Amino acid sequence: RFKEAILKVVKLNERFIPPYETGASLYIRPLLIGTSAQVGVHPAEEYMFVVFVTPVGPYFKGGFSTNPYVIIREFDRAAPHGTGIYKVGGNYAASLRANKKAHDLGYSCEFYLDAKEKRYIDECGAANFFGIKDNTYITPKSSSILPSITNKSLMQLAEDMGIKVERR
């Protein structure tokens, strides 16, 4: 049903798909909302599933060029073993203050350190993080960040190109 819904909403909105090579795209956001008539801290009994689409401009305003980032130490993007591995609204809310601080300081975005030790880069505000050093693709291994299809694809491409991959 999920795949069917995605394909249907894209087909119904194909006239809004931006032209190829513009840097723009059709943003697709599946959404699941608890709709039960209840108050309390427990899972809903009824849900509504919708797929929202809209054309958007390039994700990175500066394009795929270098951008200044800052490490934000006083805020955590997600708690260890919390909901950071899920695409839920609360994870976005947790990043708003840090992102505003980064912008106020003149940076494009922020890096988050691991919430437990504050020693290792865990994630960027806008995306998973990876670096390449000494022919090694290095990306965090964390229970606090979203599993990224883009990062998984890049790890596979790196391996295919003979680049060592480390998750740490």
VEXMARVO-89252 format. One record per residue (C-alpha): residue number from 1; residue in three letters; chain; x, y, z. Coordinates in nm, 4 decimals, decimal comma, always signed. Example, Ala and Ser with C-alpha at 12.3 -4.5 7.8 and 13.67 -1.06 7.14 Angstrom:
<sites>
1:ALA:A:+1,2300:-0,4500:+0,7800
2:SER:A:+1,3670:-0,1060:+0,7140
</sites>
This chain:
<sites>
1:ARG:A:+0,0000:+0,0000:+0,0000
2:PHE:A:+0,2847:+0,2352:+0,0829
3:LYS:A:+0,4508:+0,1936:-0,2575
4:GLU:A:+0,1124:+0,2166:-0,4313
5:ALA:A:+0,0358:+0,5449:-0,2514
6:ILE:A:+0,3737:+0,6965:-0,3435
7:LEU:A:+0,3435:+0,5999:-0,7097
8:LYS:A:-0,0141:+0,7267:-0,7282
9:VAL:A:+0,0527:+1,0667:-0,5711
10:VAL:A:+0,3590:+1,1240:-0,7932
11:LYS:A:+0,1609:+1,0271:-1,1054
12:LEU:A:-0,1272:+1,2576:-1,0049
13:ASN:A:+0,1190:+1,5444:-0,9529
14:GLU:A:+0,3636:+1,4805:-1,2374
15:ARG:A:+0,2900:+1,8212:-1,3895
16:PHE:A:+0,4572:+1,9756:-1,0790
17:ILE:A:+0,7825:+1,7788:-1,1128
18:PRO:A:+1,0536:+2,0401:-1,1790
19:PRO:A:+1,2587:+2,0077:-1,4980
20:TYR:A:+1,5686:+1,7896:-1,4913
21:GLU:A:+1,8976:+1,9621:-1,4012
22:THR:A:+1,7288:+2,2598:-1,2305
23:GLY:A:+1,8379:+2,1389:-0,8869
24:ALA:A:+1,4736:+2,1416:-0,7835
25:SER:A:+1,2706:+1,8296:-0,7078
26:LEU:A:+0,9330:+1,6946:-0,6104
27:TYR:A:+0,9460:+1,6569:-0,2336
28:ILE:A:+0,7615:+1,3457:-0,1149
29:ARG:A:+0,6568:+1,3231:+0,2502
30:PRO:A:+0,4634:+1,0201:+0,3716
31:LEU:A:+0,2850:+1,1056:+0,6949
32:LEU:A:+0,1185:+0,8879:+0,9573
33:ILE:A:-0,0935:+1,0678:+1,2172
34:GLY:A:-0,2709:+0,9193:+1,5177
35:THR:A:-0,6352:+1,0294:+1,4939
36:SER:A:-0,8044:+0,8493:+1,7839
37:ALA:A:-1,0280:+1,0624:+2,0050
38:GLN:A:-0,8175:+1,0220:+2,3169
39:VAL:A:-0,5974:+1,2156:+2,5534
40:GLY:A:-0,2997:+1,0537:+2,7197
41:VAL:A:+0,0458:+0,9230:+2,6608
42:HIS:A:-0,0134:+0,5978:+2,4755
43:PRO:A:-0,0310:+0,4879:+2,1127
44:ALA:A:-0,3362:+0,5850:+1,9115
45:GLU:A:-0,5860:+0,3204:+1,8107
46:GLU:A:-0,6666:+0,4836:+1,4759
47:TYR:A:-0,4344:+0,6419:+1,2225
48:MET:A:-0,4502:+0,8400:+0,9000
49:PHE:A:-0,1866:+0,7811:+0,6315
50:VAL:A:-0,1317:+1,0520:+0,3697
51:VAL:A:+0,1403:+1,1327:+0,1198
52:PHE:A:+0,2177:+1,5010:+0,0768
53:VAL:A:+0,4093:+1,6225:-0,2314
54:THR:A:+0,5258:+1,9667:-0,3363
55:PRO:A:+0,7881:+2,1044:-0,5756
56:VAL:A:+1,0884:+2,2484:-0,3917
57:GLY:A:+1,4032:+2,4309:-0,4891
58:PRO:A:+1,7536:+2,2957:-0,4355
59:TYR:A:+1,8022:+2,1425:-0,0889
60:PHE:A:+2,1322:+2,3227:-0,0364
61:LYS:A:+2,0985:+2,6909:-0,1263
62:GLY:A:+2,4675:+2,7134:-0,2156
63:GLY:A:+2,4450:+2,4027:-0,4300
64:PHE:A:+2,6987:+2,1259:-0,3883
65:SER:A:+2,9762:+2,3556:-0,2769
66:THR:A:+3,1560:+2,3940:+0,0520
67:ASN:A:+2,9533:+2,5536:+0,3274
68:PRO:A:+3,0633:+2,6707:+0,6713
69:TYR:A:+2,9361:+2,4461:+0,9545
70:VAL:A:+2,9754:+2,4849:+1,3296
71:ILE:A:+2,9843:+2,2263:+1,6075
72:ILE:A:+2,7038:+2,2961:+1,8530
73:ARG:A:+2,7916:+2,1519:+2,1932
74:GLU:A:+2,5046:+2,2699:+2,4133
75:PHE:A:+2,2219:+2,0931:+2,2279
76:ASP:A:+2,1694:+1,7276:+2,1399
77:ARG:A:+1,9880:+1,6357:+1,8203
78:ALA:A:+1,8664:+1,3115:+1,9743
79:ALA:A:+1,9152:+1,1068:+2,2880
80:PRO:A:+2,1067:+0,7791:+2,2813
81:HIS:A:+1,8624:+0,4957:+2,2122
82:GLY:A:+1,5814:+0,7499:+2,1736
83:THR:A:+1,3734:+0,8356:+1,8665
84:GLY:A:+1,6618:+0,9707:+1,6557
85:ILE:A:+1,6509:+0,6661:+1,4288
86:TYR:A:+1,2901:+0,7428:+1,3321
87:LYS:A:+1,1550:+1,0156:+1,1062
88:VAL:A:+0,9288:+1,1836:+1,3621
89:GLY:A:+0,8390:+1,5481:+1,4148
90:GLY:A:+0,9990:+1,5647:+1,7571
91:ASN:A:+1,3401:+1,5053:+1,6030
92:TYR:A:+1,3018:+1,8170:+1,3927
93:ALA:A:+1,1811:+2,0200:+1,6894
94:ALA:A:+1,4909:+1,9186:+1,8846
95:SER:A:+1,7148:+2,0748:+1,6190
96:LEU:A:+1,5448:+2,4145:+1,5837
97:ARG:A:+1,7391:+2,6064:+1,8518
98:ALA:A:+2,0766:+2,4711:+1,7434
99:ASN:A:+2,0040:+2,5471:+1,3780
100:LYS:A:+1,8974:+2,9032:+1,4637
101:LYS:A:+2,2149:+2,9535:+1,6670
102:ALA:A:+2,4288:+2,8275:+1,3769
103:HIS:A:+2,2555:+3,0679:+1,1366
104:ASP:A:+2,2818:+3,3591:+1,3835
105:LEU:A:+2,6572:+3,2912:+1,4025
106:GLY:A:+2,6824:+3,3022:+1,0210
107:TYR:A:+2,7046:+2,9278:+0,9520
108:SER:A:+2,5030:+2,7292:+0,6999
109:CYS:A:+2,4271:+2,4469:+0,9396
110:GLU:A:+2,5375:+2,2671:+1,2525
111:PHE:A:+2,7194:+1,9496:+1,3494
112:TYR:A:+2,5959:+1,7529:+1,6471
113:LEU:A:+2,8275:+1,5550:+1,8697
114:ASP:A:+2,7277:+1,2238:+2,0216
115:ALA:A:+2,4978:+1,2930:+2,3173
116:LYS:A:+2,6731:+1,0463:+2,5492
117:GLU:A:+3,0369:+1,1604:+2,5410
118:LYS:A:+3,0310:+1,4814:+2,3312
119:ARG:A:+3,3451:+1,3555:+2,1533
120:TYR:A:+3,2384:+1,2345:+1,8095
121:ILE:A:+3,0481:+1,3895:+1,5203
122:ASP:A:+2,7099:+1,2186:+1,5146
123:GLU:A:+2,5148:+1,4033:+1,2508
124:CYS:A:+2,4768:+1,7261:+1,0564
125:GLY:A:+2,1636:+1,9329:+1,0974
126:ALA:A:+2,0640:+1,8708:+0,7367
127:ALA:A:+2,1921:+1,5188:+0,6734
128:ASN:A:+2,3973:+1,2201:+0,7805
129:PHE:A:+2,7680:+1,2932:+0,8054
130:PHE:A:+3,0570:+1,1262:+0,6288
131:GLY:A:+3,4171:+1,2144:+0,5616
132:ILE:A:+3,6851:+1,0675:+0,3378
133:LYS:A:+4,0391:+1,0429:+0,4716
134:ASP:A:+4,3287:+0,8253:+0,3564
135:ASN:A:+4,1097:+0,6402:+0,1035
136:THR:A:+3,8579:+0,5577:+0,3786
137:TYR:A:+3,4905:+0,6570:+0,3830
138:ILE:A:+3,4099:+0,7259:+0,7499
139:THR:A:+3,0567:+0,7713:+0,8821
140:PRO:A:+2,9105:+0,7555:+1,2334
141:LYS:A:+2,7783:+0,4331:+1,3783
142:SER:A:+2,5102:+0,5667:+1,6072
143:SER:A:+2,1817:+0,4605:+1,7608
144:SER:A:+2,0713:+0,8246:+1,7552
145:ILE:A:+2,0577:+0,9050:+1,3824
146:LEU:A:+1,8330:+0,8190:+1,0920
147:PRO:A:+1,9454:+0,5316:+0,8750
148:SER:A:+2,0020:+0,7057:+0,5437
149:ILE:A:+1,9471:+0,5468:+0,2038
150:THR:A:+2,1803:+0,8117:+0,0610
151:ASN:A:+2,4565:+0,7240:+0,3073
152:LYS:A:+2,4029:+0,3512:+0,2481
153:SER:A:+2,4271:+0,4117:-0,1272
154:LEU:A:+2,7457:+0,6162:-0,0875
155:MET:A:+2,9016:+0,3429:+0,1298
156:GLN:A:+2,8267:+0,0881:-0,1428
157:LEU:A:+2,9677:+0,3134:-0,4145
158:ALA:A:+3,2807:+0,3705:-0,2051
159:GLU:A:+3,3310:-0,0047:-0,1635
160:ASP:A:+3,2728:-0,0580:-0,5361
161:MET:A:+3,5452:+0,2001:-0,6068
162:GLY:A:+3,7919:+0,0273:-0,3737
163:ILE:A:+3,7545:+0,2755:-0,0899
164:LYS:A:+3,7537:+0,1268:+0,2596
165:VAL:A:+3,4327:+0,1957:+0,4594
166:GLU:A:+3,4315:+0,2514:+0,8359
167:ARG:A:+3,1271:+0,3046:+1,0551
168:ARG:A:+3,2426:+0,4319:+1,3926
</sites>
